[in-house]
Amino acid sequence: MYAENGINNVRPSLRITFKHYINFNFMKYKHTQISYLMLIIMLAVLVFFVWIYITSATEPVSVDSGPNFAITTIMVIILLILASFVPLQINIDGKFLRIKFNYGIYPKKISLNDIMFAKTIKNHWYYGWGIRRWFWPKMRIYNVSGLDAVEIQLKNGKIYRIGTDEPKKLEQTILHTIK
């Protein structure tokens, strides 16, 4: 009557299909882009700070000589801020597009339901790197390296540009997940 093995030995009226319960319409995407220029700048600043620290430690003993705790703390804070802009990570899961720099200090989470469209573009060189608010055209830019980006327009009219070294792949993933 019914097949001997597997799901076929269950009566057709009792079979359960999961296509209504699981959303297969989203793609996962995760990419980290490294800013090598920011890494070189951070290393140059580190060498400069080490030079300052060594020369202050070799001064003759006086009230103002030697390493200062406040200066050392400021140096460490500057290095941590510079290090936070070295990588840019972009994640797309079933519900959100997440953008964050190192340590997750400056995160941005955009609902995929709010995205109206996405397109690959080239930024002008003067848009710069980092997190930028641009007033003409009004948009927010997240970029660590290069000029390639994906422009995302939300249903509320806000525009975001996400710099990436693989713009076509990011654009296709976004377009596939918002359908």
ABEGO torsion letter per residue (X at the ends): XBBABEAAABBAAABBBAAAABBAABBBBBBBBBBAAAAAAAAAAAAAAAAAAAAAAABBBBAABEBBAAAAAAAAAAAAAAAAAABBBBBBBAABBBBBBBGGABBBBBBAAABABBBBBBBBAAAEBEBBBBAOBBBBBBBABEABBBBBBBAAGBBBBBBBABAAAAAAAAAAAAX
